[in-house]
Amino acid sequence: MISLLHFFNKVGELKEIPRKGWVLRGIKNPETIADHTFRATLMAWVLGKKKRLNMERLLKIGLIHDICEVYAGDTTPYDTILPKDKKKIAALMKTWPRFTDAEKRKIAAQKHKREKKGLEKLVADLPRELRAEIMNLWMDYENGLTPEGRFFKQADRLENFLQAIEYWKKYGKLAQKPWWIQARELIDDPVLLDFIKEIDTEFHKTKKPKN
């Protein structure tokens, strides 16, 4: 039981770690990694009920998909090109980063290696079967090995998209263009696309943001 206690204590730190993308954008008191995990998992469950998915697996993937960040830290698509000047960072946050296919593979491989190492450290002392299950679920999320892994990957992005819209609504200065580009390029599940249409209608009254 002591290994479980240490594991739960460490995972609890995610309740205090802010999501890096919002920090870079100057959002006051931004959501934490645990905040994001809660709603992403809830959204995946509710929206996933419209599909024939293994709900237990889907929810487990949601719960563990970001726990590696206790050690690996949160990352953003901008990390490899972040300037030091705050004004330049602000300008960069209004764009969606573009990389060559080779650059994308390199960045993804480095991120995967760092996060896998962090997860292995986090679960090292857990009972063997639980450790293996968590690693298997995380690899599913990373590589889309099952319909559940693929669906949650997109639901995860959808939650991030919704949060961006909410912050835009609250603060008004958050550039929306990068999020719409990301949604168009990374989300193709019909159920999630229908939900994006509802977000568009509710927050923009069918009028796309200009920024």
Secondary structure as GFF3:
##gff-version 3
##sequence-region A 1 211
A	DSSP	alpha_helix	2	11	.	.	.	ID=ss1
A	DSSP	three_ten_helix	12	15	.	.	.	ID=ss2
A	DSSP	alpha_helix	20	24	.	.	.	ID=ss3
A	DSSP	alpha_helix	33	48	.	.	.	ID=ss4
A	DSSP	alpha_helix	55	64	.	.	.	ID=ss5
A	DSSP	alpha_helix	69	72	.	.	.	ID=ss6
A	DSSP	three_ten_helix	79	81	.	.	.	ID=ss7
A	DSSP	alpha_helix	86	92	.	.	.	ID=ss8
A	DSSP	alpha_helix	101	123	.	.	.	ID=ss9
A	DSSP	alpha_helix	128	143	.	.	.	ID=ss10
A	DSSP	alpha_helix	147	171	.	.	.	ID=ss11
A	DSSP	alpha_helix	177	186	.	.	.	ID=ss12
A	DSSP	alpha_helix	190	204	.	.	.	ID=ss13
###
